[in-house]
Amino acid sequence: MMQLKPVAESISNLLAAPIELDRVKLSANWMAACGEPGEDAALYATVRTVALELCPALGISIPVGKDSLSMRTQWRDADGAKKVVAPVSLIVSAFATLTDVRATLTPQLNAEEDSTLVLIDLGRGQHRLNGSILAQSGATVPDLDDPQDLINLVKAINALRAANQILAYHDRSDGGLLATVATLHAQPERTLRSPPELGRGAGLTQHFPLRHGGHAPAHCRGATRGAG
């Protein structure tokens, strides 16, 4: 269910800052064309999956939000009455309180030290594209397959941040890895080598010093085992 992806992406956005999951709150905008065949059931399934299954598994809650339940448009032309119904959708905003903002990471690469970029793929290497501008329809859409992957990721990033082992950070979402690397590559004096990859979905790219021998630190490998 693609509705899990906005929650994962909102948390991966926040993760540039030193957040703890138990301090994260969500605001959710539930959108559906209520009254249309099957749409009420789809909305119920989405709310149940996100609010009663995923959020409790992550230890977070949705204290605020809104609904938009008339997601349809109707008109009449020479051929008669027309109607377009939007599918059930969810927009999530995440926020958290911090005791110290100075440990926040940015996408700016460190030009002073040899380093490597590491992609942590919460999509487990499936490179699901349906629902994107490239592939707008299909059954397989980006998703969060296991909430524990996201929990482990937050723990790993915070441990690496505390050890000063991350130089830069950027989440991967709708733009895919290529857009993420382009954002990181803001300094023209830097040269990046990255394999082509089009997958969307939850994940992030981190900039590690090469003092790790060109490999992701052990915190990263252990927390995301099986997620590549």
Buried (B, 14 or more C-beta within 10 A) or exposed (E): BBBBBBBBBBBBBBBBBBBBBEBBBBBBBBBBBBEBEEBBEBBEEBBEBBBEEBBEEBEBEBEEBEEBBEBBEEEEEEEEEEEEBBEBBBBBBBEBEBEEEEBEBEBBBBEEEEBBBBBBBBBBEEBBBBBBEEBEEEEEBBBBBBBEBBBBBBBBBBBBBEEEBBBBBBBBBEBBBBBBBEEBBEEEEEEEEBEEBEBBBBBBBBBBBEEBEEEBBEBBBEBBEEBE
